[in-house]
């Protein structure tokens, strides 16, 4: 009997070892895939919450501007900051095309407070769905 047979290093032992290793690798792959999905859902949830907050704040700015209670410089800066943040949020929501398109429409023009509030409320169901997943 050779040394490999006595040490259990034959083909049968190697096959058992590789089968066990393949099973472990498959489990690790599944775990990493689930973690990636969870991470993507978390990023989307964060983007939706951010977008809703930005839209609500922007609506307040527009209310102030409409009542001549805010300086033009402040209003312009807040609008630009809101547009920049919505661009970032829309990018994070690329896998949610309706939400991304909704945010993209506010990147130009001068939306009123009512339109901003409406958009903010339209994102609420998506936020709840992402929180539930």
C-alpha positions in Angstrom: 0.0 0.0 0.0 1.4 3.4 -1.0 1.9 6.4 1.2 -1.0 8.3 -0.4 -3.4 5.4 0.2 -2.4 5.2 3.9 -2.8 8.9 4.4 -6.2 9.0 2.9 -5.1 11.2 0.1 -6.5 9.1 -2.7 -9.0 10.2 -5.3 -12.0 9.3 -3.1 -10.8 11.5 -0.3 -10.0 14.4 -2.7 -13.5 14.1 -4.2 -15.1 14.4 -0.7 -12.9 17.3 0.1 -13.7 19.2 -3.1 -17.4 18.4 -2.8 -17.4 19.9 0.7 -15.4 22.9 -0.5 -17.8 23.5 -3.4 -20.8 23.4 -1.0 -19.1 26.0 1.3 -18.3 28.2 -1.7 -21.9 28.0 -2.9 -23.2 29.0 0.5 -20.8 31.9 0.7 -21.9 33.0 -2.8 -25.5 33.0 -1.7 -24.7 34.9 1.4 -22.8 37.5 -0.5 -25.6 37.8 -3.1 -28.2 38.4 -0.4 -26.0 40.9 1.3 -25.6 42.8 -1.9 -29.3 42.8 -2.5 -29.9 44.1 1.0 -27.3 46.7 0.6 -28.9 47.9 -2.7 -32.3 48.1 -1.0 -30.8 50.0 1.9 -29.3 52.6 -0.5 -32.6 52.9 -2.3 -34.4 53.5 1.0 -31.9 56.1 2.0 -32.3 57.8 -1.4 -36.1 57.9 -1.1 -36.0 59.3 2.4 -33.5 61.9 1.3 -35.6 62.9 -1.8 -38.7 63.2 0.3 -36.9 65.4 2.8 -35.4 67.6 0.1 -38.8 68.0 -1.7 -40.5 69.0 1.6 -37.8 71.5 2.4 -37.8 72.9 -1.1 -41.6 73.3 -0.9 -41.1 75.4 2.3 -38.6 77.5 0.5 -41.0 78.0 -2.4 -43.8 79.0 0.1 -41.4 81.5 1.6 -40.4 82.9 -1.8 -44.0 83.2 -2.9 -44.8 85.3 0.1 -41.8 87.5 -0.3 -40.4 86.2 3.0 -37.1 85.0 1.6 -34.3 86.8 -0.2 -33.7 85.9 -3.8 -30.1 84.8 -3.2 -31.1 82.4 -0.4 -34.0 81.0 -2.5 -31.7 80.5 -5.6 -29.0 78.8 -3.5 -31.6 76.5 -1.8 -33.1 75.6 -5.2 -29.7 74.7 -6.6 -28.8 72.6 -3.5 -32.1 70.8 -3.8 -31.6 70.1 -7.5 -28.1 68.7 -6.8 -29.3 66.4 -4.1 -32.2 65.2 -6.2 -29.8 64.3 -8.9 -27.8 62.2 -6.5 -31.0 60.6 -5.2 -32.2 59.9 -8.7 -28.9 58.1 -9.5 -29.3 55.9 -6.5 -32.9 55.1 -7.6 -32.0 54.0 -11.1 -33.6 50.6 -10.4 -36.8 52.4 -9.6 -37.4 54.2 -12.9 -40.7 55.9 -11.9 -39.1 57.5 -8.8 -35.9 58.4 -10.7 -38.0 60.1 -13.5 -40.1 61.9 -10.9 -36.9 63.4 -9.4 -35.4 64.2 -12.7 -38.3 66.4 -13.7 -37.4 68.8 -10.9 -33.9 69.3 -12.1 -35.0 72.2 -14.3 -37.7 74.8 -14.2 -39.3 76.4 -11.2 -41.7 74.1 -9.6 -44.2 75.5 -7.1 -44.7 74.3 -3.6 -47.8 72.3 -4.5 -45.9 70.3 -7.1 -43.1 69.6 -4.8 -45.4 68.5 -2.0 -47.3 66.2 -4.5 -44.0 64.6 -5.6 -43.0 64.1 -2.0 -46.2 62.3 -1.2 -45.9 60.2 -4.4 -42.6 58.7 -3.1 -44.2 57.6 0.2 -45.5 54.2 -1.0 -42.0 53.4 -2.4 -40.5 54.3 1.0 -42.9 52.0 2.8 -42.3 49.2 0.3 -38.5 49.5 0.7 -38.8 49.6 4.5 -40.9 46.4 4.5 -38.3 44.5 2.4 
